[in-house]
Amino acid sequence: MKSLVFSFFLMTGVVQAEVLKVKVADFNFSYEDPHGEGTATSFSRNQFIDSQVQVNISKVNKDFQVIVTGSENHEFDLKNAPDFITNAETMDIHGLNLLLDQSLDLSLRSARFNSKKSSLKLDLFSLFCLRDVNQEKLLDQIVTGCIQKLSIKSSKFLSEKTTELIAKLIGASGSALGVHNVDLQINNGKFDLTAEVKADISGRVRGRGVATYDASTGKITARIDEVKFGILNITGRVLDEIKKKENEKLKVKGSTIYYSLK
């Protein structure tokens, strides 16, 4: 789930998040560590609205400095990005549209994130979730809202780490494996994930369970009730593989996964 919800990186470092409203149209961006440039047809942040803007992003330690140039210049910092962004040596994003208001609505034609250790490829990606404005911080607003209602879809999802995991689970060749038509839905904490796996052994993966979020601790709790590949139940294998990845932020106890965002 962490990798899929990559769009959170756009929000997590902004100050005075409780009043933040953002709209970006047709953003196209290329990055080669430590600098990237892009353009957007329009960009608005709260009361500021501009069109045909230039965006420059520079990496400073593990954060990113963002400068938006148009009729006016605006500068802000992007903090706490996921590892696949922070560690990326190159990034290419095409056709990104973002609206953050009463909800979070994001779509893009394609995105590529590459580093020496990993890569992530997304095509026709879309994300929608509610925003819980009763929460003080933006990260809490977004995550709490997404636990209430979330929809993520992608026609192609290729990640080296995910490919390796799925290959182990189904006994397929990782080099020939592809994941398509990913569909993750959450309604009132109950989640349902489906995806088509194409490899020397092909089939449909489906997972279901229940997720909660504690804003006071920043901890996401996800109980995995069932994961199937075709008619094969692979729930235990999935939990065993995730447990091997345990670290300070990620813990697994029985069928429950705990992940700390803060």
MINURO-732865 format. One line per field, with one value per residue: residue number from 1; chain; y, z, x of N, C-alpha, C in turn. Coordinates in steps of 0.1 Angstrom, whole numbers. Layout:
<nodes>
nr [NUM,...] .
kette [A,...] .
nv [Y,...] .
nw [Z,...] .
nu [X,...] .
cav [Y,...] .
caw [Z,...] .
cau [X,...] .
cv [Y,...] .
cw [Z,...] .
cu [X,...] .
</nodes>
This chain:
<nodes>
nr [1,2,3,4,5,6,7,8,9,10,11,12,13,14,15,16,17,18,19,20,21,22,23,24,25,26,27,28,29,30,31,32,33,34,35,36,37,38,39,40,41,42,43,44,45,46,47,48,49,50,51,52,53,54,55,56,57,58,59,60,61,62,63,64,65,66,67,68,69,70,71,72,73,74,75,76,77,78,79,80,81,82,83,84,85,86,87,88,89,90,91,92,93,94,95,96,97,98,99,100,101,102,103,104,105,106,107,108,109,110,111,112,113,114,115,116,117,118,119,120,121,122,123,124,125,126,127,128,129,130,131,132,133,134,135,136,137,138,139,140,141,142,143,144,145,146,147,148,149,150,151,152,153,154,155,156,157,158,159,160,161,162,163,164,165,166,167,168,169,170,171,172,173,174,175,176,177,178,179,180,181,182,183,184,185,186,187,188,189,190,191,192,193,194,195,196,197,198,199,200,201,202,203,204,205,206,207,208,209,210,211,212,213,214,215,216,217,218,219,220,221,222,223,224,225,226,227,228,229,230,231,232,233,234,235,236,237,238,239,240,241,242,243,244,245,246,247,248,249,250,251,252,253,254,255,256,257,258,259,260,261,262] .
kette [A,A,A,A,A,A,A,A,A,A,A,A,A,A,A,A,A,A,A,A,A,A,A,A,A,A,A,A,A,A,A,A,A,A,A,A,A,A,A,A,A,A,A,A,A,A,A,A,A,A,A,A,A,A,A,A,A,A,A,A,A,A,A,A,A,A,A,A,A,A,A,A,A,A,A,A,A,A,A,A,A,A,A,A,A,A,A,A,A,A,A,A,A,A,A,A,A,A,A,A,A,A,A,A,A,A,A,A,A,A,A,A,A,A,A,A,A,A,A,A,A,A,A,A,A,A,A,A,A,A,A,A,A,A,A,A,A,A,A,A,A,A,A,A,A,A,A,A,A,A,A,A,A,A,A,A,A,A,A,A,A,A,A,A,A,A,A,A,A,A,A,A,A,A,A,A,A,A,A,A,A,A,A,A,A,A,A,A,A,A,A,A,A,A,A,A,A,A,A,A,A,A,A,A,A,A,A,A,A,A,A,A,A,A,A,A,A,A,A,A,A,A,A,A,A,A,A,A,A,A,A,A,A,A,A,A,A,A,A,A,A,A,A,A,A,A,A,A,A,A,A,A,A,A,A,A,A,A,A,A,A,A] .
nv [-12,12,18,21,43,67,93,108,120,145,161,159,175,202,233,246,230,225,243,241,242,228,227,212,211,190,183,178,162,158,143,142,130,155,172,185,194,208,214,229,232,247,260,261,273,276,309,317,316,305,302,281,274,271,245,239,216,207,185,185,172,149,160,180,209,231,252,273,289,316,340,349,341,312,294,264,237,201,175,143,123,92,63,54,77,95,81,79,80,88,103,103,119,121,139,145,152,170,174,189,194,192,166,142,140,124,119,103,99,84,72,70,57,54,38,26,3,-2,0,17,15,31,32,49,57,63,80,84,98,105,135,142,168,173,165,179,180,177,153,135,141,132,104,94,101,84,59,59,61,51,49,33,29,13,7,-5,-18,-19,-30,-37,-48,-56,-74,-93,-103,-113,-133,-151,-159,-172,-189,-182,-169,-141,-123,-123,-114,-95,-70,-60,-39,-31,-27,-11,-9,9,10,24,13,-14,-32,-41,-57,-62,-77,-84,-109,-115,-139,-168,-184,-174,-154,-143,-121,-116,-98,-92,-74,-55,-21,3,36,54,86,99,84,79,55,29,2,-30,-56,-87,-106,-125,-137,-145,-164,-170,-200,-207,-203,-180,-166,-170,-173,-147,-131,-142,-134,-106,-103,-109,-85,-68,-38,-8,7,-10,-38,-71,-91,-121,-121,-95,-63,-37,-4,25,58,81] .
nw [0,7,-14,-36,-29,-37,-42,-18,-12,-22,-4,23,35,39,54,76,69,73,59,33,-2,-33,-68,-98,-132,-160,-155,-164,-161,-156,-141,-130,-107,-89,-96,-112,-138,-149,-164,-161,-171,-156,-122,-89,-56,-27,-26,-47,-82,-113,-147,-173,-160,-149,-133,-110,-93,-67,-50,-16,7,21,14,-8,-27,-40,-67,-82,-111,-127,-134,-109,-85,-65,-37,-20,4,1,20,37,17,1,0,-27,-41,-29,-32,-59,-89,-114,-126,-143,-152,-166,-177,-153,-131,-104,-77,-47,-23,-9,-11,-22,-54,-79,-110,-136,-167,-171,-151,-140,-119,-111,-96,-84,-69,-72,-90,-103,-121,-135,-152,-166,-141,-112,-84,-58,-28,2,22,55,72,98,111,123,110,77,66,83,77,51,52,71,58,35,46,52,26,-4,-37,-59,-90,-116,-148,-154,-132,-122,-102,-89,-64,-57,-78,-73,-49,-56,-75,-58,-43,-60,-75,-99,-128,-121,-139,-161,-153,-150,-137,-139,-144,-117,-88,-61,-34,-7,18,44,60,52,30,-5,-28,-61,-89,-120,-128,-150,-163,-166,-151,-149,-136,-114,-87,-55,-26,7,36,67,75,97,111,134,143,163,169,144,132,109,108,94,89,74,58,38,10,-23,-51,-80,-74,-54,-20,-6,17,41,31,21,44,57,40,41,68,68,60,81,100,118,113,102,113,119,132,137,117,112,101,110,104,107,101,112] .
nu [8,20,37,19,4,18,14,11,34,34,22,31,50,41,36,10,-11,-38,-53,-47,-51,-48,-42,-32,-26,-20,9,42,73,108,136,169,190,208,186,157,133,102,69,37,3,-14,-13,-23,-24,-39,-50,-35,-32,-20,-9,7,32,66,85,109,129,150,172,179,198,177,154,133,136,113,106,83,77,62,38,42,67,71,81,87,92,96,90,98,94,85,108,112,111,129,153,155,173,167,137,106,77,45,17,3,-24,-37,-58,-65,-87,-117,-114,-89,-77,-61,-44,-25,-7,16,44,78,102,135,163,195,189,162,131,101,72,44,14,-14,-25,-46,-59,-82,-94,-111,-110,-103,-112,-114,-92,-60,-35,-22,-13,-26,-52,-54,-47,-66,-89,-86,-87,-114,-126,-113,-99,-79,-64,-46,-33,-9,15,46,71,102,106,80,75,95,85,59,67,80,59,41,57,68,87,106,116,100,76,46,24,-9,-38,-44,-65,-75,-97,-111,-135,-150,-129,-127,-109,-103,-84,-74,-57,-41,-19,7,26,50,34,2,-25,-52,-48,-62,-69,-81,-93,-90,-85,-71,-64,-44,-43,-30,-7,3,1,-6,-28,-32,-52,-49,-71,-75,-56,-56,-44,-56,-73,-58,-49,-28,-23,-9,18,21,21,43,64,62,68,95,105,105,111,121,98,79,60,50,24,10,-18,-18,-6,15,23,43,38,49] .
cav [0,23,22,26,57,75,107,114,128,159,169,156,185,215,239,251,220,224,252,240,237,227,222,212,205,185,184,169,164,149,145,134,134,160,183,182,205,204,224,226,241,256,257,270,270,285,320,319,309,308,293,279,276,263,240,234,208,204,177,190,161,140,168,186,223,233,266,274,302,320,355,351,330,306,284,256,224,189,166,130,116,78,60,52,90,100,74,79,87,95,103,109,119,126,140,144,162,169,184,187,203,184,152,141,134,125,109,105,90,75,77,61,61,45,39,14,-8,-5,8,17,20,32,37,52,56,72,78,92,95,116,143,144,181,174,163,191,179,173,138,128,144,124,90,92,101,73,47,59,58,52,41,33,20,14,-3,-12,-15,-27,-27,-48,-54,-63,-85,-104,-109,-121,-144,-161,-164,-181,-198,-178,-162,-127,-115,-123,-112,-82,-68,-51,-37,-30,-20,-12,-1,9,16,23,5,-27,-31,-52,-55,-72,-74,-95,-112,-122,-145,-181,-188,-162,-155,-131,-120,-109,-97,-85,-73,-43,-12,15,46,62,98,103,77,78,41,22,-12,-37,-71,-94,-118,-135,-134,-157,-164,-180,-207,-210,-194,-177,-156,-173,-169,-132,-126,-146,-126,-93,-104,-109,-71,-60,-29,0,12,-21,-49,-81,-100,-129,-117,-80,-56,-24,5,38,69,92] .
caw [0,8,-28,-44,-25,-38,-43,-5,-10,-26,7,37,41,38,67,77,60,75,50,20,-14,-45,-81,-108,-144,-170,-151,-170,-153,-158,-130,-129,-94,-78,-101,-122,-144,-155,-167,-158,-178,-145,-109,-79,-42,-19,-34,-59,-94,-124,-159,-180,-151,-149,-120,-108,-81,-64,-38,-6,17,18,11,-21,-28,-52,-71,-92,-118,-136,-132,-96,-81,-52,-32,-7,6,0,30,41,5,2,-4,-41,-47,-23,-37,-73,-97,-125,-125,-154,-149,-177,-177,-139,-127,-90,-70,-33,-17,1,-13,-30,-67,-87,-121,-145,-178,-168,-142,-139,-108,-112,-88,-86,-62,-74,-100,-102,-133,-134,-164,-164,-126,-106,-70,-52,-14,10,31,68,76,113,116,122,101,63,65,90,70,39,55,78,47,26,53,50,12,-13,-49,-66,-102,-125,-159,-153,-120,-122,-92,-87,-51,-58,-87,-66,-39,-63,-80,-47,-38,-70,-81,-113,-131,-119,-151,-171,-146,-150,-129,-147,-139,-102,-84,-46,-29,7,22,59,66,46,17,-15,-38,-72,-99,-129,-129,-163,-162,-171,-144,-149,-129,-107,-73,-48,-12,14,50,73,79,106,113,146,140,175,168,130,128,101,111,84,91,61,60,28,-3,-32,-65,-86,-63,-44,-9,-3,28,50,24,20,57,60,32,47,81,65,57,93,104,128,110,98,121,116,143,132,104,113,98,116,97,114,92,118] .
cau [0,29,42,8,-1,29,10,11,46,31,16,34,59,37,32,-3,-18,-52,-60,-41,-58,-38,-47,-22,-31,-10,23,52,85,120,145,182,196,198,178,146,125,90,60,23,-6,-19,-10,-29,-22,-48,-55,-26,-35,-11,-9,19,43,78,87,123,130,164,173,188,199,167,142,133,132,104,104,73,79,52,36,48,75,67,91,84,100,89,96,92,89,88,121,114,113,141,165,155,184,159,122,98,62,37,2,-2,-34,-39,-68,-66,-97,-125,-109,-76,-79,-48,-43,-13,-6,27,55,89,112,146,175,204,184,148,124,87,66,30,7,-28,-27,-56,-61,-92,-98,-117,-101,-110,-108,-115,-78,-53,-24,-26,-10,-37,-64,-54,-47,-78,-99,-84,-93,-129,-129,-102,-99,-66,-64,-34,-33,3,22,58,80,111,104,67,77,102,76,49,74,83,46,35,67,70,99,104,120,89,63,40,12,-18,-52,-45,-77,-76,-108,-114,-148,-151,-118,-126,-102,-103,-73,-74,-47,-38,-5,10,40,49,22,-7,-38,-57,-46,-72,-67,-91,-90,-95,-74,-74,-53,-44,-36,-22,5,7,3,-16,-29,-40,-54,-50,-80,-73,-50,-57,-39,-66,-80,-47,-48,-14,-23,3,30,22,25,57,73,62,75,110,109,103,121,116,85,71,59,39,20,-1,-23,-19,6,16,32,43,41,55] .
cv [13,28,27,40,66,90,115,123,142,167,169,167,199,221,245,243,221,233,250,235,238,222,223,205,202,188,174,172,154,153,136,139,143,171,178,194,200,216,219,236,251,251,266,264,280,296,323,310,314,298,292,282,266,258,234,228,204,196,183,180,151,147,174,201,226,248,266,288,305,335,359,339,325,295,277,243,212,179,153,122,101,75,59,66,96,94,74,86,94,93,109,108,127,127,139,156,159,179,180,198,195,169,153,134,135,115,113,95,79,81,66,66,50,48,26,1,-12,4,7,23,20,38,38,50,67,69,88,88,107,123,146,157,183,171,176,191,173,158,130,130,134,109,86,91,89,60,47,55,61,43,43,24,23,3,-11,-8,-25,-22,-39,-55,-62,-75,-96,-111,-118,-134,-155,-167,-175,-190,-195,-172,-147,-118,-114,-119,-97,-81,-57,-50,-38,-22,-22,-3,-2,16,13,13,-9,-25,-44,-49,-66,-67,-86,-97,-120,-126,-159,-189,-175,-165,-142,-132,-112,-109,-89,-84,-60,-35,-1,24,53,74,103,96,76,64,35,7,-19,-52,-78,-107,-129,-129,-147,-154,-174,-186,-210,-199,-192,-167,-158,-170,-154,-127,-130,-138,-112,-92,-103,-94,-62,-50,-20,5,1,-33,-58,-90,-108,-125,-102,-73,-42,-16,19,48,80,88] .
cw [0,-6,-37,-41,-26,-38,-30,-4,-14,-15,20,43,41,51,65,67,61,65,35,10,-26,-57,-91,-120,-154,-166,-158,-165,-155,-147,-132,-117,-95,-83,-112,-126,-150,-158,-163,-166,-168,-132,-99,-65,-33,-29,-46,-70,-106,-135,-165,-171,-153,-135,-119,-94,-79,-51,-29,6,13,14,-3,-20,-41,-55,-83,-98,-128,-136,-119,-93,-67,-49,-20,-7,6,9,31,29,7,-4,-19,-48,-42,-29,-52,-79,-109,-122,-138,-152,-161,-175,-163,-137,-112,-85,-56,-27,-6,0,-20,-42,-75,-98,-129,-156,-176,-158,-141,-128,-108,-103,-90,-80,-65,-85,-98,-115,-132,-147,-161,-149,-121,-92,-65,-37,-8,18,44,74,91,119,114,111,88,62,71,83,58,43,62,67,38,33,52,36,3,-25,-56,-78,-110,-136,-159,-140,-120,-112,-89,-74,-51,-67,-81,-56,-45,-69,-70,-43,-47,-77,-96,-115,-130,-131,-161,-165,-148,-142,-136,-140,-124,-98,-68,-42,-14,10,37,65,59,32,8,-26,-48,-82,-108,-130,-142,-162,-168,-163,-142,-141,-122,-92,-67,-33,-6,29,55,77,88,106,126,144,151,175,154,126,120,105,100,87,78,64,50,16,-11,-46,-73,-75,-52,-33,-5,8,37,44,23,33,61,53,37,60,79,63,69,96,115,126,107,107,117,128,139,118,103,110,104,109,103,103,98,126] .
cu [9,33,31,4,10,26,10,24,44,27,23,43,54,32,17,-12,-33,-60,-56,-50,-48,-45,-35,-28,-19,4,31,66,96,130,158,189,208,188,168,139,113,81,46,14,-11,-15,-16,-26,-29,-53,-46,-30,-26,-12,4,31,55,81,102,124,145,164,183,188,187,154,144,129,125,103,94,74,68,50,42,57,71,77,86,92,91,96,90,87,93,102,123,115,126,153,165,167,178,144,116,84,55,22,-4,-12,-37,-49,-69,-76,-105,-121,-95,-79,-67,-49,-30,-13,5,37,65,99,123,158,183,197,169,143,109,81,51,24,-8,-32,-37,-57,-72,-94,-104,-106,-109,-105,-109,-101,-70,-42,-28,-24,-22,-50,-66,-56,-61,-90,-98,-89,-108,-133,-117,-104,-86,-67,-51,-34,-20,10,34,68,89,109,91,68,84,93,66,55,76,69,40,44,69,84,98,107,109,76,59,27,4,-31,-53,-57,-77,-88,-109,-127,-150,-141,-117,-120,-103,-94,-74,-63,-45,-23,-2,24,39,37,13,-19,-41,-54,-57,-69,-78,-88,-96,-83,-79,-62,-55,-36,-27,-8,11,9,-9,-16,-38,-40,-57,-59,-78,-66,-50,-50,-47,-74,-70,-47,-33,-13,-11,16,32,27,39,67,74,70,90,115,108,115,115,102,75,72,48,37,8,-5,-24,-6,5,27,31,47,49,67] .
</nodes>
